[in-house]
Amino acid sequence: MGNQKLKKLAIGAMIMLITIASFPPTPSNTVHAEQPVLLEENFDQVDGDLPNGWKAIEGQAKVENGKLKLTSPSSSSPARVAVPLPDKNGNIVFEADMTFVSAVEDTRWASLMYRVQSENYPYYQFAIRRGTTALNGVEFAERNAQNRWVVPEATFSTENFEYNKPYRLKIIASKNRVQHFINNKLVINTDQAANWSNGDIGFQANGSTVLFDNVKVSTFDQDLPPIDNSGAFLPGETETNIINAPTLIGSSLSEASNSNTASVLLEVERNGAGKLMTNGLPLSETLTAVQNKHIPILQIEQKGLEEEVVDILNETQTTDVHIVSSNPTIVKAITTMMPTARGGIVYTKNSFNKHDLNQLVRTVHSSNAKVAVIPQKLLTLETVHYLHTRMVAVWGLGAETENDSHELIHTGVDGIITSNPAATVEALDKYPKNTIVQRPIVAAHRGVPSMAPENTMAGYRLAYDLGADQIETDLQITKDGHIVIMHDTTVNRTTNGTGAVRDLTLEEIRQLDAGIKFSEEFAGEKVPTFREFLQEFKGKDVILLVELKDVDIEEQVMGEIEEEGMVDQVVLQSFNLGSMVKSFELNPEIPVGYLYSATVPGTPSTKIKNAQKMMDYGTTYNVTLNASYGSAYKEFIQYMRQRGMLTMHWTFRNEEPFRDKLAQGLIGPITDYMQWLTDSPISLETPIKKINLKPGKTSAVQAKAFIDYRTAKKENIESELFVAEKTNVVKVSGNTIEAVSPGTAQVFVKHTFSMLGQEWNVVGEPIEVHVKE
């Protein structure tokens, strides 16, 4: 991908609309029976003038070399053609080839119009921007009765339309239901076409020159499936008081069907007859059966199935899907052919050391994946945290008993794959309100600017001392080509100097004082170089969250990271999507994130559809979705968790939104106030898991708190015991268990603490108490 294309991609990606679209898996979308043809035109018998009855409403339109050519020099001078239909019933299939010849810029577009009223307006249209990879690159739009634009839904295509290349567009309209396709791939699925039920068709160009050919319009007398089955859905999950609880994944179709699991693991193999099967059924039938009930996770270990799997996914219109394998080449092959398919790597070694962890992180990201599937016996709280800070979600494989489930929950995994979901459902029900099983990943924004000057080594060292999981920073380039740490394009706000960073040499910038404006205490702090920042934290247990503020610095930034041996300690992010695409191409082993902000949709269904669109967008470009915290909402957070994408969210400067988002399950806060979370315990450890008592006897339990990942520091902490279920086996008071009558009971230890103006709980794994005479 060239630099110019990257720049255009980045510009397009920054255009954010409130509107949403979905990529639904609905196999009944296709037309099965031949329908009466209302219009068919390939322009081979027409030259110059438009076909009989066709009317140029505005702008330049003619037939040239067997194609309809519309020329629009600017957005203020569109070209538009209306075509009368012999039957104006608006339930139709409308198809045409469309080719961009030129466009003023990538935001300009062309469209197929339908249900056109009075040969002019109002009408609906299927609009395609030249930059179709923008978040609003594809639109279901309405020109209303007031001759103004309304855009109910918009989404993106996984590739930009190339110049002089035809693309097949198709519209299926049935009552208020409309579907838009590009090359037979469903991109828009809506029920918002209720204002006009009939009319003509047409073509339009806006700021572009476009060719149309092979036009066909047929009647459509079927009903499209309800929008509720559009594929944008949140699977039902068991109720729990744990914040950001792991999503539940059935290890087979029967387990998923018999319990409240979000996803189902489907092992795909070719049978003796050469057909792809899973759970004893054809893969296509199984995908159809789980649609809108469970998220399918296809485990594929046999090479050579990749193309056929993608064909079946396309045939069944299954886009909300995960591909996992212990073979990274299989995951990468399928996700390359189908960019919206999410990837995961199955870990098969029998042990974990730091080298193994780093290699797994590199393999996950370079395979277009975001998830690691790991057996329970290898997972610890520290292992999961290590992977989380490097933007790898973890699905634990195990939890066959309730005690196993508790153990796996306490590692902080994002998902649990199990053949006994009922055990985990039982375990999840045992915890008190606002239980945190693992503290979120905390990124110190520009250091700790609430306590020290931003983007200085003093601030970074303080963030490290306060226990930051990630330290966030910003990069700009100097006049003489050095990468320095600076948020703004100028030095004016944070130093005692003036001028643009790009207009100053490194020596001139190093003469400035970056601490004096904060306070006299920090007088003499310098503007750091990127290399100094890397060198300061090399080998330390912290991740550097590096934002590229400047353009065209990706190669130099990546070079310095690699030269300093920091590939395993850096995560990149930018508001410029093209910059992250390029960075990923330069070194796919380093995770990258897309920073953006958008308005929260107004209804539950549009919130879910927006989450789906953003998930597909992030997956397509292998980026995490690092949205502003105001752009995140409960359904978005849940949607991402169920589908294995970790997200970072910026920038928390007030306690109330910080508290509210943490309560919704947000895992990656970026904050100016790292100190707000410093004293919160990470987890609670009970000294014993089994106690044997005789009736009338007692046992005291003193829990310890795990408070620092880096030092593994533990300390005694105030706690109390509780029993989750009614029992006459034991009684608890404070930290004391009293045996009452023979039997077995589960006793939990709990610590309640205040943070951000709210009470939270950390809970230890259950203690199994056996009372015997």
N, C-alpha and C positions, 0 to 999 in steps of 0.2 A: 504494500500500500504506500503510495508516494506521499511526500510531505503535503502537496497541495490537496490531495484527497483527504488527508488527515485533518487539515485545517477546515475544510468544508464540513467534514463529519462533526468536528468539534463545534463549529458555529451552529449547525443544525441541531445538535443535541442540546444546546442551551435553551432552545425555544420550548418553554414549558407551558402546557395548557392544563386547564382543570379537567378537560374532557378525557374520557377513558374508553378503551376498547378491549376486546378479549379475543383469545385464540381458542375457541371451544372445541372439545373433542366430541363431535356429534355425527356419528356415521350415517345418520339418515339425512344428512344435508344434501347429498347428491340427488340429481333427478334420475329416477329409475326408468320411467316410461317416456317414449317419444311424444313430445308435445306439439300441438299445431304451431307452425311457423308463421309469425305475423310479418316479419321483414327479414330479408337477407340481401346483403349488398357487399360486393368485393371491388366495385368501382372499375372493373376491367373494361366495361363498355361505356365509361363516362370519362370525359376529358374537358377540363376547364370549368364549365358550369357545374353546379351541384345537381344531384339526381332530381328527377321530377318530384315536386312537392316539398323538397327540403328547402329550408329558409335560413339565410344568414341574418340573425337578429342584430348582431353588431360585429365590427371588426372584419378582418380579412379571412376569407374561407374559400377554397377552391379545390378541385380534384386535379391532382398532378401525378403522373406516372403511376396511375392505378391506385392512388391513396387519397383520402381526404386530408388536406393540409390546412391547419389553422395557425395563423401567425398573430401573435400578440406582443408588441414591442415593450409593453410595460404593464404593471398591474392596473393602471388607470385606463388602459385601452385593451380590454379583453376581446377575444374572438369567440363567437358563440353561434351554434347552428341548432335549430329546432327541427325535429323530424316527426311528422304526424304518423300515428299508427291507425290501421283500419279498425282495430278494436282497442279502445282506450282503457279497458280494464287493467288496472295497475298491477295485477298479479302476473309477473312475467319473469323470464330469464333473459337477461340482456348481456350479450357478449361482444367483445371487440378487441382487436390488437391495437396497442398504443405504443408509439415510439417517440421519444424526445429527440428532436433535431438540435435544439439549442434552448437555453434558459438564461434569463438575465442574472439570476443567482439561484442557489439551491433551494431557496424557500418558495420559488415560483412553481406553478402547478398546471395540471390539465385534469379534465374530469369527464366521466360519463354522467349525463343528467337523466333523470327519470321522473315519471309522474309530473311532467311539465304542464302547467296550467296556462291556457289561453296563448299557446305558442310563445310564451315569454317567461313569466314567473307568476306565482311561487313554483318551486321544484325542489327535489332532493338531488344530491349528487354524490358520486364516488370520486373523491379528489385524490390525486397522487402528486406529491411534490417531487421535484427532481431529486432532492435530498430525502429519499424515503426512509433513511435510517434515523432521521430526527424523531423525537417522541411524538410529534404531530405530523409525521411524514405521510400518513394515510388517514383520510377523514371520511366520515359520514356527516355530510353538511346539508344545511337547509337554507335556501334563499326564501325568506318568508314573505308574507303578504305586504309588508312594509318595504320590500326590496332591500332587506338587510340580511347579513349573514348570521346564522346560528349554527354552532358546531356541537351537536350533542355528544359525539364520540370521535376519538382520534387515537391512533396508535402508530407503530413503526413497522417497517419491513426489515428483514435481516440483511438486506443488501441495497445499496443505492442503485437506482435505475441508471444503466449506462446509456450514453448517447448512441443513437443509430442502432439500437437493439430493440426488437419488438417484445412486448410483454402482453400476455393474454389476461384481460380483465373480464370478470363476470359478476353480475348482480343477480341474486335471486330475491324477488320481492313477493311476499304473501301477506296480505292484510297489513298489520302494523309491524310485521317481522321482515327484516332485511338482512341478507348476508352478502358480503363483498369478498371476492377472491382475486388473488394474483397468482397466475400460473397454477390454478387449481388449489392453491393454499388459502384457507379461510383466514382473513385478517380482521374483518369487522363482523360482529354479530349483535344485532340490536333489535329492540322492540319499540323504538321511538319514531316509527314512520306512520303515525296515526292521523296526521293532519290532512293528508291527501291520499285517497285510495285509488285514484285513476289518473290518466293523463298520457302525454306523449313522451318521447325520449329526445336526447340531444347530446351535443359535444361542446366542450369548452376548453380554451387555452387562456392562461393568465400569466403574462410575462414570459412566455415561452413560444417556441414553434414546435408543433406536434403533428404526427401523422396517425391517422386511424384507418384500419382496414379490417376486412372479414367480419363485418357487422352481422349479428344474428339476434333476432328477438323472437322468443317463443312464449306462448301462454304457459302458465304454471297453475295447475288446479289442485296442488297438494298443500297441506299445512306444514310449515316448518315447526320443528320441536319447540316447546316453550323455552323462553329465555332462561328459566330457572335451571335448565340443563345445559347452560352455555359453557360449562367447564371452569368458570371462575367460582371456586367454592372453598369454604372452610370445612373440612371433614369434622364430624362430631368427635369429641374427646371426653374422657372421663373428668368429672369435677375434682378439683384439688385446690388446696389452699397454698400450695407451693408456687412461688413467683417464678415465672419462666421455667415451668416444669418440663421435663423431657416429653417429646411427642412419642406416641406409641405406634410401633410398626409390627404387624403380624408377620411371622416368618413363612406363612403359607396362606393360601386363599381361605382355607377353612378357619384358621385362627382369626383372620381379619373379619370374616363374615359373622363369627360368633361372639365378637366383642367390639368395644367402642374404640377401634384403632383408626388412626389417621391414614396410615399407609399400609401397603402390603408388599412384601418381598416376593418376587416371582422369578424363579430360576428357569432360564430359557435354554432349551436344548433342541437339537434336531433329532427326530425319531427315525426309525428304520425306513419309513416311507418318505423321508426327506422333508417332513413338515416341521415347522417350529412349534414346540409345545411347551406348556408350563402347567404344573399341577395336574397333569394328565389330560389337559384340554388344549386345543389349538390356541396359540398366542392371541390371534385376532379376536376369538370369542371371549377370552378372558379379559382382554382390554375393554371390550364392549361391556362386559358384565360389571366391571369395577368403576366405570365412568361415573363421576359425580358422587361416588360413595367413598372410595379410597384412592389415595395417590399411588399409582403403580411405580414400583422400584424394580427394574429389570436387572437381574444378575446374570451376566453373560461371561462364561469362562472359555467357551470354545471359539477359536478364531475362525473367520470366514463367514460368520453370520451377520456381519455388520450391515451390509447393504440391504439384506432381506429384512432385518429388524426395522431399519428406517422406512422401508417400503410399507411394512405393516403399520407402523406408527402413523405414517401419512394417510394410508387407506382408512384407518379408524379415526383419523384426526385427533390423535392423542399427542398433545404437546406438553401437558402437565405431567412430566415423567422424569424419573431419575434412571441413569445407567450406572451400575456399579460393577466392578470387576477387580480381581487381583492382578489382572494384566492391564497396565496403563495404556498400551497401544489400542486396545479395544475401546476403552472409554474415550480416548482422544479421537479415534476414527469416527465413532458414532456422533459425538458432540460437534465434530467439525462438519459432518454431513447435515446435522440437524442442530443448529446453534442454540435453539431454545431448550434442548434437552440438558438437564443438569447432570453433573458427573460426580462419582465417588470412587475412592480406592479402597479395596478390601485388603486389610493388613493380615499377612499369613505367617510372619515370623513368630517364634516362641518367646521372644524377649524384646525388651526396649532399653536402649541406652541413648545418650544424647545424639550420637551419630545417627542412630536409627530414626530418632524423632526428626532431626533436620532433613534427613533423606526423604522421609515420608512427606514432610511439608513441601519440599521441592517437587516431589513426584505428583502430589495432589494438584498443585497449582499449574505445573507444566502440562498436565493431562486435561486441562479445561475443567477441572473439578474444584469443589469447595468442601467436600465431606470425606472423612476417613471412617471406615467401618472396622471396629477393633473388638476382639474378644474381651469379655469382661475380666478375665484373669489377668490381663495386662494393664488394665486401667486403674489409675489413681487420680486423686484430686489434682496433684501436681502435673501429671501428664496431660490431663484435659486442659488445664490452665495454660500450659506451654503451647499446646496446639491452638487454643482460642486466641492467644495474643498474636499469633501468626495467621489469623483469619481462616482457620480450618475448623469446621464444625465436626463434632464427634458423635457417631452412633455406636452405642455399645451393644454387643451381641451376647445375650445371655438371659439373666433374670428368670430362671426357670422356677424359682420358689419365691415366696414373699420376702424372706430374708435376703436372698440374692438381689431382689428388686430394690430393697432399701439400700443395700451396699452400692448398687449401680447408680441409683438416684443421687447418692451423696458424692459421687465423683464429679457431678456437674455436667453429665453428658446431655447432648441436645436431643437425642433420640434413643429409644430402647427397642432393639429387634429381638423378639422373643416368640417361642412356640407356646408360651403360656401367658398370654396377655392378662388373664384374670388375676394372676399373682401381682402384677404391677398395678392393676386397677385397685386391688385391695390395699396395697402399700401406699399409693398416692392419697388414699382417703384418710390416712392416719395423722396428718400434720395440721398444726394450728394455723390460724389466719396470718398472712404476711410472713410466711416462712421463706427464708433465703437459704438455699443449699450451697450456693457458690456466689461470692461477691462478683459483680459485673467486671468486665475489663474496663479499667479506668485510664483514659488518655489525658495527660496533663497538657492543656492547651497553651502552646508557646512557653512552656515551663509552668510557673505558678504566678501569673501576672497580678493576682490579688495580694501577693506577698513579696514579689521581687520583680525587677524590670523584665518585660517580655523579651523572649528570644535572645537571652544572654546566658552565658555559661553558669552564672550564679543562679539564675532561675531554673535551669535544667538540673543542676546538682541538687537544689532544694526539692524538685519534683521527684528525683530518684530517692532522696532520703525519706520522703513522705510515703514511698511505696508505690509510685506510679507504675502501672503495667506497661504503658506506652508513653513516650514523650513526643509531643507533636511540635513540628517546626515548619518554617516556610523558606523557600529558596528563590533568590533572584540572582541575576548575573551582572557583573560590573562592566564598565567600559572596556577594561582590558581582559575580559573573559574569565573572571574568577567567580565561582559560585559562593555566595555569601548568604547568611541567615538574615532575612528581613521580610516582614509581612507586607508592608506598603511598597509601592513603586518608588517612593521617595524616602529620604532619611529624616524628613522634617519632624514627624510626630514623635519619634522615639529617641532621637539623638539631639545633640546641640548643634547640628549642622543643617544644611539645606541642600536640595537638589535631587534629581532622579538618580537612582542606583545605577542605571545604565549609562549615565553621563559622568560618573565618578569612577576613578581607578580604585583598585584595592587599597593602595597606599593611602589615598585620600580618605577612604571610608575608615581605615584603621586608626586614623588620627581623631576620629569622633568619639565622644563620650556617650555610651548607650545606657548609662545608669543614672546620670545626674538628674534627669527629669523625673525619675521615680522618687529618689530621695538622696540626700547627701551620703547616706550609708553605702550606696552603691556607686558613688562617683569613681570614674576610671574604668568601668566595665566597657569592654570593646564589643564591636560587632563581630561575631564569630564567622569563620569560614565554615563551609560544609565539612571539609576534611577535619577541622578541629572538633567539630561536633561528633563525627564518626569515631575519631580516635579516643575521645573522652569516654565513650561508653562501649568500646570494643571489648567483648568478652564478659561484660556485665549482664546481669539477668534483667534486661529491659529491652523493649522493642522501640525503635525509632519510627514514628509515624510522620513521614516526610511529604509535605505538600509542595508541588511544583507550581509556583506562582507565575513564573516567566514562561515564555514560549520558546520552542526549539532548543531546549537545554537537556532533553532526555538522554542523548548519547553521553554528554559530559557527566551528568549526574550518575548514570549507570556505570560509567567508567570509574568514577571515584569510589562508588560503593564496592565494586569488584576489586579494585586495587587495594582497598583497605580491608578486604576480607570480611565484609559485613553483609553478605547476601542473606545470611540466616537471621539478621537482626533488623531488617528494614522492611517497612510496608509503605508503599507509595500511594498518594491520592492527589486528585486535581479536579477543579471545576471544568477543565478542558478534557472532554472524553477522548478526543484524538490524541492528546498527550499520553493518556493511559493506555490506549491501544498501541501506540508506538513503544511505550515502555515495556509492555507485555511482549511485544515482538522481539525487543532487544534482549530481554531475559525473562522468559515465562516462569521461572522458578520464584520470582519475587511477586508477592500479592499486590494487586492494585485496586484502588477504590475510586468511584465516581462521586464527587461532591455535587449536591444539587439542593434546590428548595422548590417546593410546590404547594399549592393550596390543597387542603384536605377536602375530598369530595363530600357531598352533603348527605347521601343516603347510604345505608348499609350495603346495598348491592353495588353501588358505584365505588364504594371504598374497597370492596373485595376485587372488583374488576381493575381498579387502579393498582392494587397490590400485585395482581397478576401481570399487568402490563410492565410494571417496574421490575418484577422478578425476571420476566422474559428478556427485558432490556439488559439487565445486569448480567444474566447468563449468556446472552449473545456475545457480549464484549468481555466476558471473564472478569468483570469488576464487581466488588462489593458495593452496596448502595448506601453511601454515607450521606444520608439526607439530614437537613436541619431537623432539630427535634420537633419543631412546629409542623414539619411535613409528615412525621411519624404518628401513627394512631394505633389503637388496640388491634384492629383487624390486620393492619400492615405488619405489626410486630408478630402476631400469631401466624400469619401467612408465611413470613420469612422463616420462622422457627420450624414450622411443619415441613418446610422444604429445604432445610439445611443451609441457609445462608446467614452468616453472621453480618451484622451491620454496625457501623459507628455513627454517632449522631452528635451534631454540633449546635451551638456552643452553650453549655449550661452556665448561666451567671446568676440565676435566682433559684432559691430552694424549692419553691412550690412546683414549677414544671419538672424540676429534677426528681422530686419525690413522686409526682404523678406518673412520670414515664417509667421510673424504676418499678413502680407498683404494677404497671401494665406488662412488665417483662422485658423492657429494653436492656440489652446486654452490653452495649458499648458507648457509654457516655464520654464525650469530650468536654472538659470543663476547665474554667479558670480557677476553680476552687477545689483543687485536689485534696485539701485538708479536711473537707467535709466528710470524706470517707475513710480517713486515715485510722480512726479509732474503732471502726466497725470490725467485729471479728469475721474471719473468713469462714470458719467452720467450728464445730464443737466435737470434741473427742471424748468418748466415754472410756474409762479404764478397763472395763470388762464387758463382754457380750453375753455371758451366761452366769446366773447366780442360782445356787441351790439353797433353799431354806426349809426349815420345819415350821409348822404353824406356831404363831406367837413370836417367832424370831424376827429380827430386823437386820437391815444392811444399809449403810450410808454410801452414797455415790457422789464423788467429787469430780466434776467434769473439768477439762482443760479446753482453752480456746486456742485455736490456731490463728495467729494474727499477722503473719508475714510470710509470703511465699519465698522470699529470697533467703531468709535466715532460718526458716522452718521453726520460728520461735513459737513456743507455747507457754501459756500461763494459766494459773487457776482463775476461775471466773465464777461470778455469782450465777447460780442456776437453780432450777427446781424440776421435780419429776412430775410426769403426768401419765395417765393411762388412757389410750385412745378409745377403748371400748369398755362398756360396763362389765365388771367382773367381780366375783366374790372370792377370787383367789388371793388378791393382795390389796392393801391400802397404801397410798403414798401421802407423805406430808413433808413439804420442803424437799430435802435431799435424802429422805429416809423411806425405804421400802419395808413394810410390815407384812409378813406372811399371814394369811387368814385361814385358808382351807386348801386341801390338795388340788393340784391342777397346774396349768401353765398360763402365764400372762406375759404380755409385752409391756414394758415400761420404757418411756422415753425421757431423756433429759433435755431441758429447754433453757435457753438464755434469752431474755427479752432486753432489747436496748433501744435507745432513741437515736434517730438520725433524720435530718432534714425535717424536723418537726413532727415525726411520726414514729410509732413503735413498730419494731420488726422482731422477728424471732429467728434464731438459729437453733437447730435441733440435731441431736446426735442420733446415730443408728440405734435401733431398739435393743434393749437388754431383755433377754429371754429369762424369765424367772420361773423356776420349777419349785413348786411347793410339794413336799412329800412328808408323810408321817415318819 
